[in-house]
Amino acid sequence: MRKFHVVVNGETFEVEIEEVKNAGQNAAGPAPVKIAADVPKAPPAQPAATKPAAPKPAASGAANEVTSPLPGTILNVIAKEGQDVQTNELVLIVEAMKMENEIVAPFAGTIQGIHVKKGDSVQAGDLLFTLK
């Protein structure tokens, strides 16, 4: 047995891990697992994304208003009023369930108004910013 200290979210845990050198010859170890020929193989694993996909900003009734796709807290406002933005350019970040969700411009334009500030709580459907 080997002991290790593992830190998870700032909390330290001591773990013991048994090193198995040759499981087939170790009578105390688990028996090898045999796979039947008729068992279908798992599909190939998809490559892991570098970061989770950000939810698409929901549009309200007006074509130039962008609303929050989920409830959360405004973590950071990147863009400024009057700033020109391109399609999919980061405008602000909403934190929801300890996940950072990037809210991007749905189309190129000028930010007419930002209706939230850092620290604001928002609900799904709340107006975040307008584009023209």
N, C-alpha and C positions, 0 to 999 in steps of 0.2 A: 504494500500500500504506500502511495506517495501522497503527501499533504500539500495542498496549495491554498493560497489566499486569493479569493476572487472578489473584486469590487463591482457591485451593481448599484447604479444610481447613488453612489457615494456611500453605500453601506457595504462593509467588509464581511465576507463569509469564509469560513474554513471548510474546505472540501477534501475528501479522501478519494483517491482514484486507484483502482487496482489495475496494474499493467498485466495484460494477458499476452504472453509471448507466443504460445502455440496452443490454441484452444483445443485442437484435436487430441493432443497428448495429455491434457490436464483433466484428470478424472473428476475433479471438483468443479470444473468450469461447465458452462452450458454446452449442450450437445449441438453439433453443427446442424443448420437448417437446410433441408433439401426442398427444392422447388419442383413441383410436378410439371411435366412437359405440357399439360393442357391448360396451365394457368396463363392467362394473357399477360403480356409484358406491359408495363406502364408506358404511357406515351412519353416521348422525349421531353425533358424539362425545358421550359421556356426560359430564355435569358432574363436574368433579374434586371429590372429597371434601375437606373441610377437614383431615382427619387420618385415618390408616388406622384401620379398624375394629379394635377390640380383640378378641382371641380370647375366646370364652366360657369362663368357668371351668368346669373339669370337676368333676363331683360324684363322690365316692367312693361306696362302698356305703351309707353313712349319708346320710340326706337333708339333714343340716345341716353336712356337711363339704365344704369347697371345696378342690380340689386344683389344682396347677399344670397348665395346659394345654400347657406346653412347658418345656424345660430353659432355665435362665438364672440370673441373679443378682438378688437382691432389691435394687432401686435405692432404694426408699423405702416405708415403712409409714405410711400416712396415718391410718388409724383406730386407735382404742385399744380394749383389752378393756373390756367393759361399755358401749360406745357403741352407741346405737340407729342403725341405718342403714336407708335406703330401698332399694327395688329399683333396681339399676343404679348405686348410689352407689359412688364410688371407695374402695377399701379399701387396695390396695397396687399398686406398680408393679414388674414384672419386666422386666429388660433381657435381651434375647436377640438376638444378632447385631447389636448396636448399634442396636436398635429398642426403644423403650419400649412395653411392653404393659400397659395398664391392666387390673387385676383388680378386678371390681366385685362387689357383693353380688347373688347370683342372686334373692334375695327379701328383703322387709323383715323385720327382726328385730334382735336384740341380739347383738353380737359376744361369744361365750362365751370364745373363746381365739384368740390369734394365735400360730401355731406357728413363725414365722420372724422374723428380724430383718434390718435393713439390712446388706447385704454377704454374706448367706448364699447359697450355691449351691443351686439346686433342680433336680430332674429332673422330667420330665413325670409327673404322678400323685402327687407329694409333697404332703402335707397343708399348706395355707397357713393357713386359719383355719376356725373353726366358728361357726355361727349358731344361735340358738335363738329 
